Amino acid sequence: MKVLLVDDEEELVTALAERLSLRGIEALWATSAEDALRFLETRSFDLAVLDVKIPKIDGLQLKKRMQNMRPSMKFIFVTGHGSDRDFQTGVSEVGADYYLVKPLKIEDLIVKMKEVLEG
């Protein structure tokens, strides 16, 4: 499984990437939407884990752009802001996906990743 983690909190994505690697999951990370899009120019991923609130291009808009580049890619959103209802409203605009609330537990993330890829 190849995963791209996108969050402007560098400590979070580096720690998640390291923990996923220890579990045999190939994980790369980006701290901006621009960096994530550059990764997709040369690499493919099974799944992206996107923070909803990232500067310049939010996670929901980033998903649209990433899907144009890699239509088979799956997505999980993470959020530490707003309510469930706010998030669901935004998600309905770009298509239903899965999401988790920060702080993330690595076990919950892995379970959700497998669920998304198998579903």
C-alpha positions as CSV (number, residue, x, y, z in Angstrom):
1,M,0.0,0.0,0.0
2,K,1.3,3.4,-1.0
3,V,0.0,6.4,1.0
4,L,0.4,10.2,0.6
5,L,-0.1,12.2,3.8
6,V,-0.9,15.9,3.4
7,D,-1.0,18.2,6.4
8,D,0.6,21.5,7.1
9,E,1.6,20.2,10.5
10,E,5.0,18.7,9.7
11,E,5.5,17.0,13.0
12,L,2.2,15.2,12.5
13,V,2.8,13.9,9.0
14,T,6.4,12.9,9.7
15,A,5.4,10.9,12.8
16,L,2.5,9.3,10.9
17,A,4.7,8.4,8.0
18,E,7.3,6.8,10.3
19,R,4.6,4.8,12.2
20,L,3.1,3.6,9.0
21,S,6.5,2.6,7.7
22,L,7.1,0.5,10.8
23,R,3.9,-1.4,9.9
24,G,5.1,-2.1,6.3
25,I,3.1,0.7,4.7
26,E,4.9,3.0,2.2
27,A,4.1,6.5,3.2
28,L,5.3,9.8,1.8
29,W,4.3,13.2,3.1
30,A,3.7,16.8,2.0
31,T,3.0,19.9,4.0
32,S,1.3,21.8,1.2
33,A,-1.2,21.1,-1.6
34,E,1.4,22.3,-4.1
35,D,4.0,19.7,-2.9
36,A,1.3,17.0,-2.9
37,L,0.4,17.8,-6.5
38,R,4.1,17.7,-7.5
39,F,4.4,14.2,-6.0
40,L,1.5,13.0,-8.2
41,E,3.3,14.2,-11.3
42,T,5.9,11.4,-10.9
43,R,4.4,8.9,-8.4
44,S,1.2,7.0,-7.9
45,F,-0.5,6.3,-4.6
46,D,-3.3,4.0,-3.6
47,L,-4.6,6.4,-1.0
48,A,-4.2,10.0,0.2
49,V,-4.8,11.2,3.7
50,L,-5.7,14.9,3.5
51,D,-6.1,17.5,6.2
52,V,-9.3,19.5,5.5
53,K,-7.7,22.8,6.5
54,I,-4.4,23.4,4.7
55,P,-3.3,26.8,3.4
56,K,-4.1,28.1,-0.1
57,I,-5.9,25.0,-1.4
58,D,-8.0,23.3,1.2
59,G,-8.2,19.5,1.4
60,L,-11.6,19.3,-0.4
61,Q,-10.3,21.3,-3.4
62,L,-7.0,19.4,-3.3
63,K,-9.0,16.1,-3.6
64,K,-10.7,17.3,-6.8
65,R,-7.3,18.2,-8.4
66,M,-5.7,14.9,-7.3
67,Q,-8.6,12.9,-8.7
68,N,-8.2,14.5,-12.0
69,M,-4.5,13.4,-12.0
70,R,-5.1,9.9,-10.5
71,P,-8.8,8.9,-10.9
72,S,-8.4,5.5,-9.1
73,M,-6.9,7.1,-5.9
74,K,-8.9,6.8,-2.7
75,F,-9.1,9.5,0.0
76,I,-9.4,9.9,3.8
77,F,-9.9,13.3,5.3
78,V,-8.6,14.3,8.7
79,T,-9.9,17.4,10.6
80,G,-9.3,19.0,13.9
81,H,-11.6,22.0,13.2
82,G,-15.3,22.5,12.8
83,S,-18.2,20.2,13.4
84,D,-19.3,17.0,11.9
85,R,-22.0,18.8,10.1
86,D,-19.7,21.4,8.6
87,F,-17.4,18.7,7.3
88,Q,-20.2,16.6,5.8
89,T,-21.6,19.7,4.0
90,G,-18.2,20.3,2.4
91,V,-17.7,16.6,1.6
92,S,-21.0,16.4,-0.2
93,E,-19.7,19.0,-2.7
94,V,-16.8,16.7,-3.8
95,G,-18.2,13.3,-3.2
96,A,-18.6,11.1,-0.1
97,D,-15.4,10.0,1.5
98,Y,-14.1,8.8,4.8
99,Y,-12.7,11.0,7.6
100,L,-11.1,10.9,11.0
101,V,-10.9,13.5,13.7
102,K,-7.6,14.7,15.1
103,P,-5.8,13.7,17.2
104,L,-5.3,10.5,15.1
105,K,-4.7,7.1,16.6
106,I,-2.4,5.1,14.2
107,E,-4.5,2.0,14.7
108,D,-7.7,3.8,13.7
109,L,-6.0,5.3,10.7
110,I,-4.8,1.9,9.5
111,V,-8.2,0.3,10.0
112,K,-9.8,3.1,8.0
113,M,-7.2,2.9,5.3
114,K,-7.9,-0.8,4.8
115,E,-11.6,-0.2,4.8
116,V,-11.4,2.5,2.1
117,L,-9.1,0.4,-0.1
118,E,-11.3,-2.7,0.2
119,G,-14.6,-0.8,-0.2
